[in-house]
């Protein structure tokens, strides 16, 4: 008998400390972690939108980090998001966000 175990991703070392922690898989392209942002309970998301992965709070339209290079390795390259970036390949929901990332960008430990 096999149990269905949710996959997890651990986010470490991000300049915005609230995004650090354990994210559990909700769907093939979405992981979530409950947390607090500016004294409010929120759900931090690690999700794929368009061709990129983002760490963001969808309900507040706040984006912190995006994956700038993923070659299928266990260590994709991430960076903090800025207002000046252009998100032409992505869903408008991220392009319209407040971009509040801070260096350093996070590191990830992917579970199996």
FIPA-405762 format. One record per residue: residue in one letter; x, z, y of N, C-alpha, C in turn; residue number from 1. Coordinates in Angstrom, 3 decimals, padded with zeros to 6 digits. Each point is the difference from the previous one (the first is absolute). Last residue first. Example, Ala and Ser with C-alpha at 12.3 -4.5 7.8 and 13.67 -1.06 7.14 Angstrom:
<atom code="s" n_px="012.850" n_pz="007.080" n_py="-002.250" ca_px="000.820" ca_pz="000.060" ca_py="001.190" c_px="-000.770" c_pz="000.730" c_py="001.090" pos="2"/>
<atom code="a" n_px="000.290" n_pz="-000.070" n_py="-005.720" ca_px="-000.890" ca_pz="000.000" ca_py="001.190" c_px="000.900" c_pz="000.000" c_py="001.200" pos="1"/>
% end
This chain:
<atom code="x" n_px="012.252" n_pz="-002.560" n_py="014.830" ca_px="-000.336" ca_pz="-001.012" ca_py="-000.987" c_px="-001.234" c_pz="000.414" c_py="-000.755" pos="112"/>
<atom code="x" n_px="001.948" n_pz="000.927" n_py="005.327" ca_px="-000.178" ca_pz="000.525" ca_py="-001.359" c_px="-000.306" c_pz="-001.133" c_py="-000.949" pos="111"/>
<atom code="x" n_px="002.936" n_pz="000.119" n_py="004.746" ca_px="-001.182" ca_pz="-000.541" ca_py="-000.677" c_px="-000.103" c_pz="000.596" c_py="-001.395" pos="110"/>
<atom code="x" n_px="002.208" n_pz="001.269" n_py="004.938" ca_px="000.269" ca_pz="000.199" ca_py="-001.413" c_px="-001.267" c_pz="-000.431" c_py="-000.707" pos="109"/>
<atom code="x" n_px="002.274" n_pz="-000.970" n_py="005.221" ca_px="-001.078" ca_pz="000.133" ca_py="-000.970" c_px="000.541" c_pz="000.284" c_py="-001.381" pos="108"/>
<atom code="x" n_px="001.167" n_pz="000.467" n_py="005.757" ca_px="000.485" ca_pz="-000.453" ca_py="-001.301" c_px="-001.122" c_pz="000.263" c_py="-000.994" pos="107"/>
<atom code="x" n_px="-000.411" n_pz="-000.782" n_py="005.659" ca_px="-000.004" ca_pz="000.793" ca_py="-001.227" c_px="000.727" c_pz="-000.664" c_py="-001.168" pos="106"/>
<atom code="x" n_px="001.324" n_pz="-000.456" n_py="005.320" ca_px="-001.029" ca_pz="-000.512" ca_py="-000.888" c_px="000.079" c_pz="000.773" c_py="-001.309" pos="105"/>
<atom code="x" n_px="001.710" n_pz="002.460" n_py="004.473" ca_px="000.335" ca_pz="-001.060" ca_py="-000.946" c_px="-001.218" c_pz="-000.462" c_py="-000.790" pos="104"/>
<atom code="x" n_px="-001.174" n_pz="000.052" n_py="004.276" ca_px="001.156" ca_pz="-000.075" ca_py="-000.892" c_px="000.379" c_pz="001.400" c_py="-000.464" pos="103"/>
<atom code="x" n_px="-005.064" n_pz="-001.433" n_py="001.304" ca_px="001.226" ca_pz="000.517" ca_py="000.608" c_px="001.120" c_pz="-000.100" c_py="-001.034" pos="102"/>
<atom code="x" n_px="-005.531" n_pz="-001.957" n_py="001.209" ca_px="001.120" ca_pz="000.286" ca_py="-000.874" c_px="001.196" c_pz="000.522" c_py="000.774" pos="101"/>
<atom code="x" n_px="-004.704" n_pz="-001.522" n_py="001.319" ca_px="000.582" ca_pz="001.299" ca_py="000.310" c_px="001.137" c_pz="000.383" c_py="-000.941" pos="100"/>
<atom code="x" n_px="-003.831" n_pz="-003.899" n_py="002.012" ca_px="001.200" ca_pz="000.041" ca_py="-000.835" c_px="000.821" c_pz="001.222" c_py="000.381" pos="99"/>
<atom code="x" n_px="-005.411" n_pz="-001.675" n_py="000.076" ca_px="001.016" ca_pz="000.664" ca_py="000.806" c_px="001.216" c_pz="000.125" c_py="-000.913" pos="98"/>
<atom code="x" n_px="-003.371" n_pz="-004.027" n_py="-001.142" ca_px="000.292" ca_pz="001.432" ca_py="-000.092" c_px="000.880" c_pz="000.485" c_py="001.139" pos="97"/>
<atom code="x" n_px="-001.626" n_pz="-004.585" n_py="-001.275" ca_px="-000.679" ca_pz="000.695" ca_py="001.082" c_px="000.281" c_pz="001.499" c_py="000.028" pos="96"/>
<atom code="x" n_px="001.742" n_pz="-002.910" n_py="-003.434" ca_px="000.469" ca_pz="-000.523" ca_py="001.280" c_px="-000.602" c_pz="000.716" c_py="001.190" pos="95"/>
<atom code="x" n_px="-001.504" n_pz="000.943" n_py="-004.410" ca_px="001.312" ca_pz="000.590" ca_py="000.265" c_px="000.528" c_pz="-000.475" c_py="001.341" pos="94"/>
<atom code="x" n_px="-004.154" n_pz="-001.680" n_py="-001.472" ca_px="-000.126" ca_pz="001.458" ca_py="000.070" c_px="001.334" c_pz="000.680" c_py="000.249" pos="93"/>
<atom code="x" n_px="-000.613" n_pz="-004.795" n_py="-000.751" ca_px="-000.095" ca_pz="000.465" ca_py="001.376" c_px="-000.053" c_pz="001.514" c_py="000.103" pos="92"/>
<atom code="x" n_px="002.499" n_pz="-002.443" n_py="-004.095" ca_px="-001.355" ca_pz="000.310" ca_py="000.392" c_px="-000.003" c_pz="000.528" c_py="001.432" pos="91"/>
<atom code="x" n_px="004.205" n_pz="-002.988" n_py="-001.250" ca_px="-000.694" ca_pz="001.174" ca_py="-000.481" c_px="-001.427" c_pz="000.088" c_py="000.513" pos="90"/>
<atom code="x" n_px="003.706" n_pz="-003.072" n_py="001.120" ca_px="-000.309" ca_pz="-000.225" ca_py="-001.410" c_px="-000.848" c_pz="001.126" c_py="-000.576" pos="89"/>
<atom code="x" n_px="001.552" n_pz="-000.067" n_py="004.619" ca_px="-000.788" ca_pz="-001.202" ca_py="-000.245" c_px="-000.362" c_pz="-000.214" c_py="-001.461" pos="88"/>
<atom code="x" n_px="001.934" n_pz="003.680" n_py="003.285" ca_px="-000.463" ca_pz="000.128" ca_py="-001.374" c_px="-000.838" c_pz="-001.204" c_py="-000.403" pos="87"/>
<atom code="x" n_px="004.037" n_pz="001.830" n_py="003.759" ca_px="-001.097" ca_pz="-000.946" ca_py="-000.203" c_px="-000.367" c_pz="000.009" c_py="-001.480" pos="86"/>
<atom code="x" n_px="002.458" n_pz="003.815" n_py="003.569" ca_px="000.054" ca_pz="-000.862" ca_py="-001.175" c_px="-001.227" c_pz="-000.891" c_py="-000.086" pos="85"/>
<atom code="x" n_px="000.944" n_pz="003.526" n_py="003.348" ca_px="000.394" ca_pz="-001.368" ca_py="000.321" c_px="000.025" c_pz="-000.937" c_py="-001.202" pos="84"/>
<atom code="x" n_px="-000.955" n_pz="004.859" n_py="-000.079" ca_px="-001.080" ca_pz="-000.748" ca_py="000.650" c_px="000.345" c_pz="-001.471" c_py="000.180" pos="83"/>
<atom code="x" n_px="002.242" n_pz="002.691" n_py="-004.050" ca_px="000.000" ca_pz="000.086" ca_py="001.459" c_px="-001.115" c_pz="-000.852" c_py="000.552" pos="82"/>
<atom code="x" n_px="001.861" n_pz="002.683" n_py="-004.968" ca_px="-000.711" ca_pz="-001.068" ca_py="000.698" c_px="000.053" c_pz="000.242" c_py="001.500" pos="81"/>
<atom code="x" n_px="003.721" n_pz="001.354" n_py="-003.941" ca_px="-001.114" ca_pz="000.526" ca_py="000.770" c_px="-000.650" c_pz="-001.158" c_py="000.737" pos="80"/>
<atom code="x" n_px="002.384" n_pz="-000.959" n_py="-004.697" ca_px="000.348" ca_pz="000.319" ca_py="001.385" c_px="-001.214" c_pz="000.587" c_py="000.685" pos="79"/>
<atom code="x" n_px="002.376" n_pz="-001.430" n_py="-005.315" ca_px="-001.103" ca_pz="000.405" ca_py="000.869" c_px="000.508" c_pz="000.199" c_py="001.412" pos="78"/>
<atom code="x" n_px="001.375" n_pz="-002.374" n_py="-005.195" ca_px="000.433" ca_pz="000.371" ca_py="001.346" c_px="-001.216" c_pz="000.267" c_py="000.869" pos="77"/>
<atom code="x" n_px="000.435" n_pz="000.714" n_py="-005.576" ca_px="-000.313" ca_pz="-000.966" ca_py="001.055" c_px="000.474" c_pz="000.510" c_py="001.356" pos="76"/>
<atom code="x" n_px="001.017" n_pz="001.259" n_py="-005.118" ca_px="000.377" ca_pz="000.475" ca_py="001.332" c_px="-000.296" c_pz="-001.047" c_py="001.068" pos="75"/>
<atom code="x" n_px="-000.598" n_pz="-000.588" n_py="-004.799" ca_px="-000.565" ca_pz="001.328" ca_py="000.201" c_px="000.307" c_pz="000.540" c_py="001.395" pos="74"/>
<atom code="x" n_px="-000.515" n_pz="-005.364" n_py="-000.995" ca_px="000.865" ca_pz="001.105" ca_py="-000.395" c_px="-000.703" c_pz="001.329" c_py="000.260" pos="73"/>
<atom code="x" n_px="-001.625" n_pz="-004.443" n_py="001.139" ca_px="-000.377" ca_pz="000.476" ca_py="-001.326" c_px="000.864" c_pz="001.143" c_py="-000.484" pos="72"/>
<atom code="x" n_px="000.366" n_pz="-001.956" n_py="004.304" ca_px="000.431" ca_pz="-001.013" ca_py="-000.956" c_px="-000.348" c_pz="000.403" c_py="-001.427" pos="71"/>
<atom code="x" n_px="-001.243" n_pz="000.998" n_py="005.460" ca_px="-000.222" ca_pz="000.513" ca_py="-001.341" c_px="000.325" c_pz="-001.105" c_py="-000.981" pos="70"/>
<atom code="x" n_px="000.154" n_pz="001.474" n_py="005.610" ca_px="000.589" ca_pz="-000.817" ca_py="-001.064" c_px="-000.256" c_pz="000.676" c_py="-001.331" pos="69"/>
<atom code="x" n_px="-001.800" n_pz="001.713" n_py="004.034" ca_px="000.474" ca_pz="-001.264" ca_py="000.558" c_px="000.654" c_pz="-000.889" c_py="-001.037" pos="68"/>
<atom code="x" n_px="-003.892" n_pz="004.147" n_py="000.483" ca_px="001.056" ca_pz="-000.502" ca_py="-000.867" c_px="000.434" c_pz="-001.361" c_py="000.531" pos="67"/>
<atom code="x" n_px="-002.091" n_pz="004.115" n_py="003.047" ca_px="-000.333" ca_pz="-001.191" ca_py="-000.778" c_px="001.216" c_pz="-000.414" c_py="-000.816" pos="66"/>
<atom code="x" n_px="-002.328" n_pz="004.636" n_py="002.949" ca_px="001.104" ca_pz="-000.748" ca_py="-000.586" c_px="-000.508" c_pz="-001.241" c_py="-000.716" pos="65"/>
<atom code="x" n_px="-002.956" n_pz="002.800" n_py="002.811" ca_px="001.304" ca_pz="000.642" ca_py="000.149" c_px="001.157" c_pz="-000.871" c_py="-000.465" pos="64"/>
<atom code="x" n_px="-005.500" n_pz="-000.236" n_py="002.060" ca_px="000.961" ca_pz="-000.527" ca_py="-000.960" c_px="001.367" c_pz="000.598" c_py="000.289" pos="63"/>
<atom code="x" n_px="-005.646" n_pz="000.822" n_py="001.065" ca_px="001.377" ca_pz="000.357" ca_py="000.339" c_px="000.913" c_pz="-000.495" c_py="-001.111" pos="62"/>
<atom code="x" n_px="-005.147" n_pz="000.275" n_py="000.622" ca_px="000.713" ca_pz="-001.207" ca_py="000.449" c_px="001.398" c_pz="000.316" c_py="000.516" pos="61"/>
<atom code="x" n_px="-003.373" n_pz="002.918" n_py="-002.195" ca_px="000.411" ca_pz="000.244" ca_py="001.388" c_px="000.709" c_pz="-001.204" c_py="000.610" pos="60"/>
<atom code="x" n_px="-001.569" n_pz="000.052" n_py="-004.554" ca_px="-001.138" ca_pz="000.538" ca_py="000.743" c_px="000.315" c_pz="000.250" c_py="001.474" pos="59"/>
<atom code="x" n_px="003.426" n_pz="-001.511" n_py="-003.111" ca_px="-001.000" ca_pz="-001.027" ca_py="000.291" c_px="-001.118" c_pz="000.541" c_py="000.882" pos="58"/>
<atom code="x" n_px="005.168" n_pz="001.287" n_py="-000.566" ca_px="-001.266" ca_pz="000.731" ca_py="-000.067" c_px="-001.074" c_pz="-000.988" c_py="000.422" pos="57"/>
<atom code="x" n_px="005.109" n_pz="-001.019" n_py="-002.347" ca_px="-000.863" ca_pz="000.084" ca_py="001.170" c_px="-001.182" c_pz="000.914" c_py="-000.249" pos="56"/>
<atom code="x" n_px="004.517" n_pz="-003.016" n_py="-001.995" ca_px="-000.426" ca_pz="001.394" ca_py="-000.045" c_px="-000.787" c_pz="000.207" c_py="001.277" pos="55"/>
<atom code="x" n_px="000.964" n_pz="-004.816" n_py="-002.846" ca_px="000.011" ca_pz="000.854" ca_py="001.178" c_px="-000.272" c_pz="001.444" c_py="-000.384" pos="54"/>
<atom code="x" n_px="001.503" n_pz="-005.379" n_py="-002.044" ca_px="-000.450" ca_pz="001.361" ca_py="-000.271" c_px="000.151" c_pz="000.815" c_py="001.275" pos="53"/>
<atom code="x" n_px="-000.733" n_pz="-005.625" n_py="-000.546" ca_px="000.861" ca_pz="001.165" ca_py="000.233" c_px="-000.661" c_pz="001.302" c_py="-000.429" pos="52"/>
<atom code="x" n_px="-001.880" n_pz="-004.615" n_py="000.139" ca_px="001.195" ca_pz="-000.065" ca_py="-000.841" c_px="000.895" c_pz="001.232" c_py="000.119" pos="51"/>
<atom code="x" n_px="-005.107" n_pz="000.468" n_py="001.034" ca_px="000.667" ca_pz="-001.293" ca_py="000.121" c_px="001.169" c_pz="-000.037" c_py="-000.959" pos="50"/>
<atom code="x" n_px="-000.936" n_pz="004.480" n_py="000.063" ca_px="-000.931" ca_pz="-000.744" ca_py="000.844" c_px="000.677" c_pz="-001.325" c_py="000.299" pos="49"/>
<atom code="x" n_px="000.539" n_pz="004.734" n_py="-003.284" ca_px="000.420" ca_pz="-001.374" ca_py="000.240" c_px="-001.099" c_pz="-000.713" c_py="000.765" pos="48"/>
<atom code="x" n_px="001.280" n_pz="005.516" n_py="-000.045" ca_px="-000.823" ca_pz="-001.089" ca_py="-000.518" c_px="000.550" c_pz="-001.358" c_py="000.393" pos="47"/>
<atom code="x" n_px="000.096" n_pz="005.625" n_py="000.266" ca_px="001.095" ca_pz="-000.930" ca_py="-000.278" c_px="-000.714" c_pz="-001.176" c_py="-000.640" pos="46"/>
<atom code="x" n_px="-002.015" n_pz="004.290" n_py="003.157" ca_px="-000.061" ca_pz="-001.079" ca_py="-000.982" c_px="001.334" c_pz="-000.731" c_py="-000.072" pos="45"/>
<atom code="x" n_px="-002.470" n_pz="005.048" n_py="001.616" ca_px="001.087" ca_pz="-000.950" ca_py="000.211" c_px="-000.061" c_pz="-001.025" c_py="-001.119" pos="44"/>
<atom code="x" n_px="-003.860" n_pz="003.276" n_py="002.114" ca_px="000.514" ca_pz="-000.573" ca_py="-001.239" c_px="001.071" c_pz="-001.021" c_py="000.385" pos="43"/>
<atom code="x" n_px="-001.853" n_pz="004.721" n_py="002.689" ca_px="-000.033" ca_pz="-001.458" ca_py="-000.124" c_px="000.455" c_pz="-000.396" c_py="-001.403" pos="42"/>
<atom code="x" n_px="-001.360" n_pz="004.441" n_py="003.646" ca_px="000.170" ca_pz="-000.409" ca_py="-001.391" c_px="-000.186" c_pz="-001.502" c_py="-000.096" pos="41"/>
<atom code="x" n_px="001.794" n_pz="002.545" n_py="004.503" ca_px="-001.185" ca_pz="-000.547" ca_py="-000.671" c_px="000.334" c_pz="-000.353" c_py="-001.436" pos="40"/>
<atom code="x" n_px="003.152" n_pz="001.517" n_py="003.551" ca_px="-000.954" ca_pz="001.073" ca_py="-000.310" c_px="-001.314" c_pz="-000.485" c_py="-000.604" pos="39"/>
<atom code="x" n_px="003.707" n_pz="-003.022" n_py="000.763" ca_px="-000.464" ca_pz="000.559" ca_py="001.270" c_px="-001.173" c_pz="000.956" c_py="-000.194" pos="38"/>
<atom code="x" n_px="000.842" n_pz="-001.850" n_py="-004.339" ca_px="000.590" ca_pz="-000.730" ca_py="001.120" c_px="-000.632" c_pz="000.524" c_py="001.279" pos="37"/>
<atom code="x" n_px="000.500" n_pz="001.176" n_py="-005.727" ca_px="-000.462" ca_pz="000.371" ca_py="001.335" c_px="000.742" c_pz="-000.829" c_py="001.034" pos="36"/>
<atom code="x" n_px="-001.407" n_pz="-000.934" n_py="-005.522" ca_px="000.938" ca_pz="000.676" ca_py="000.879" c_px="-000.644" c_pz="000.333" c_py="001.323" pos="35"/>
<atom code="x" n_px="-000.408" n_pz="-002.646" n_py="-005.394" ca_px="-000.643" ca_pz="000.763" ca_py="001.077" c_px="001.057" c_pz="000.703" c_py="000.839" pos="34"/>
<atom code="x" n_px="000.567" n_pz="-004.664" n_py="-002.752" ca_px="000.470" ca_pz="001.379" ca_py="000.051" c_px="-000.761" c_pz="000.716" c_py="001.105" pos="33"/>
<atom code="x" n_px="000.177" n_pz="-005.091" n_py="-003.218" ca_px="-000.448" ca_pz="000.869" ca_py="001.084" c_px="000.536" c_pz="001.414" c_py="-000.153" pos="32"/>
<atom code="x" n_px="000.404" n_pz="-005.785" n_py="-001.466" ca_px="000.319" ca_pz="001.377" ca_py="-000.367" c_px="-000.432" c_pz="000.882" c_py="001.175" pos="31"/>
<atom code="x" n_px="-000.698" n_pz="-005.509" n_py="-001.823" ca_px="-000.259" ca_pz="001.099" ca_py="000.919" c_px="000.313" c_pz="001.351" c_py="-000.650" pos="30"/>
<atom code="x" n_px="-000.201" n_pz="-004.600" n_py="-002.009" ca_px="000.742" ca_pz="-000.168" ca_py="001.244" c_px="-000.247" c_pz="001.125" c_py="000.998" pos="29"/>
<atom code="x" n_px="-002.022" n_pz="-000.113" n_py="-004.500" ca_px="001.305" ca_pz="-000.659" ca_py="-000.176" c_px="000.844" c_pz="-000.090" c_py="001.271" pos="28"/>
<atom code="x" n_px="-003.277" n_pz="004.027" n_py="000.002" ca_px="-000.270" ca_pz="-001.359" ca_py="-000.462" c_px="001.355" c_pz="-000.698" c_py="-000.119" pos="27"/>
<atom code="x" n_px="-000.041" n_pz="004.562" n_py="000.914" ca_px="-001.452" ca_pz="-000.157" ca_py="000.041" c_px="-000.437" c_pz="-001.340" c_py="-000.565" pos="26"/>
<atom code="x" n_px="004.623" n_pz="003.509" n_py="-000.347" ca_px="-000.575" ca_pz="-001.342" ca_py="000.001" c_px="-001.516" c_pz="000.034" c_py="-000.068" pos="25"/>
<atom code="x" n_px="003.297" n_pz="003.785" n_py="002.338" ca_px="-000.527" ca_pz="-000.381" ca_py="-001.314" c_px="-000.727" c_pz="-001.331" c_py="000.119" pos="24"/>
<atom code="x" n_px="004.176" n_pz="002.874" n_py="002.751" ca_px="-001.166" ca_pz="-000.867" ca_py="000.116" c_px="-000.459" c_pz="-000.368" c_py="-001.413" pos="23"/>
<atom code="x" n_px="003.276" n_pz="004.023" n_py="002.475" ca_px="-000.401" ca_pz="-000.727" ca_py="-001.210" c_px="-001.294" c_pz="-000.754" c_py="000.245" pos="22"/>
<atom code="x" n_px="003.716" n_pz="001.247" n_py="003.986" ca_px="-000.748" ca_pz="000.692" ca_py="-001.036" c_px="-000.361" c_pz="-000.923" c_py="-001.144" pos="21"/>
<atom code="x" n_px="000.991" n_pz="-000.593" n_py="005.669" ca_px="000.758" ca_pz="000.333" ca_py="-001.205" c_px="-000.887" c_pz="000.720" c_py="-001.000" pos="20"/>
<atom code="x" n_px="-001.359" n_pz="-001.178" n_py="004.473" ca_px="-000.235" ca_pz="-001.049" ca_py="-000.999" c_px="000.764" c_pz="000.258" c_py="-001.298" pos="19"/>
<atom code="x" n_px="000.351" n_pz="002.867" n_py="003.937" ca_px="-001.314" ca_pz="000.119" ca_py="-000.629" c_px="-000.256" c_pz="-001.059" c_py="-001.061" pos="18"/>
<atom code="x" n_px="004.011" n_pz="000.158" n_py="002.874" ca_px="-000.011" ca_pz="000.854" ca_py="-001.176" c_px="-001.328" c_pz="000.094" c_py="-000.722" pos="17"/>
<atom code="x" n_px="002.560" n_pz="-003.691" n_py="002.912" ca_px="-001.294" ca_pz="000.658" ca_py="000.195" c_px="-000.245" c_pz="000.812" c_py="-001.264" pos="16"/>
<atom code="x" n_px="003.858" n_pz="-002.283" n_py="-000.218" ca_px="000.095" ca_pz="000.654" ca_py="001.297" c_px="-001.289" c_pz="000.687" c_py="000.411" pos="15"/>
<atom code="x" n_px="001.357" n_pz="-000.740" n_py="-005.224" ca_px="-000.557" ca_pz="-000.738" ca_py="001.131" c_px="000.136" c_pz="000.810" c_py="001.286" pos="14"/>
<atom code="x" n_px="001.345" n_pz="001.119" n_py="-004.810" ca_px="000.915" ca_pz="-000.248" ca_py="001.105" c_px="-000.537" c_pz="-000.766" c_py="001.182" pos="13"/>
<atom code="x" n_px="-002.449" n_pz="-000.480" n_py="-004.820" ca_px="000.982" ca_pz="001.000" ca_py="000.438" c_px="000.731" c_pz="-000.449" c_py="001.256" pos="12"/>
<atom code="x" n_px="-004.443" n_pz="-000.877" n_py="-003.783" ca_px="000.587" ca_pz="-000.469" ca_py="001.253" c_px="000.886" c_pz="001.123" c_py="000.539" pos="11"/>
<atom code="x" n_px="-002.168" n_pz="-001.486" n_py="-005.033" ca_px="000.461" ca_pz="001.093" ca_py="000.848" c_px="000.702" c_pz="-000.611" c_py="001.214" pos="10"/>
<atom code="x" n_px="-003.951" n_pz="-001.627" n_py="-003.769" ca_px="001.153" ca_pz="-000.387" ca_py="000.797" c_px="000.356" c_pz="001.209" c_py="000.855" pos="9"/>
<atom code="x" n_px="-003.061" n_pz="-001.076" n_py="-004.873" ca_px="000.294" ca_pz="000.705" ca_py="001.236" c_px="001.214" c_pz="-000.611" c_py="000.679" pos="8"/>
<atom code="x" n_px="-004.267" n_pz="-001.042" n_py="-003.960" ca_px="001.373" ca_pz="-000.171" ca_py="000.451" c_px="000.165" c_pz="000.713" c_py="001.332" pos="7"/>
<atom code="x" n_px="-003.591" n_pz="001.430" n_py="-003.851" ca_px="000.178" ca_pz="-000.730" ca_py="001.249" c_px="001.481" c_pz="-000.102" c_py="000.325" pos="6"/>
<atom code="x" n_px="-002.209" n_pz="000.324" n_py="-004.961" ca_px="000.706" ca_pz="000.778" ca_py="001.002" c_px="000.160" c_pz="-000.851" c_py="001.246" pos="5"/>
<atom code="x" n_px="-003.011" n_pz="000.153" n_py="-004.667" ca_px="000.263" ca_pz="-000.825" ca_py="001.172" c_px="000.608" c_pz="000.883" c_py="001.070" pos="4"/>
<atom code="x" n_px="000.360" n_pz="000.560" n_py="-005.504" ca_px="-000.647" ca_pz="000.495" ca_py="001.212" c_px="000.362" c_pz="-000.936" c_py="001.151" pos="3"/>
<atom code="x" n_px="-000.407" n_pz="-000.804" n_py="-005.568" ca_px="000.789" ca_pz="-000.106" ca_py="001.227" c_px="-000.771" c_pz="000.564" c_py="001.170" pos="2"/>
<atom code="x" n_px="000.103" n_pz="000.528" n_py="-005.659" ca_px="-000.841" ca_pz="000.000" ca_py="001.176" c_px="000.886" c_pz="000.000" c_py="001.238" pos="1"/>
% end
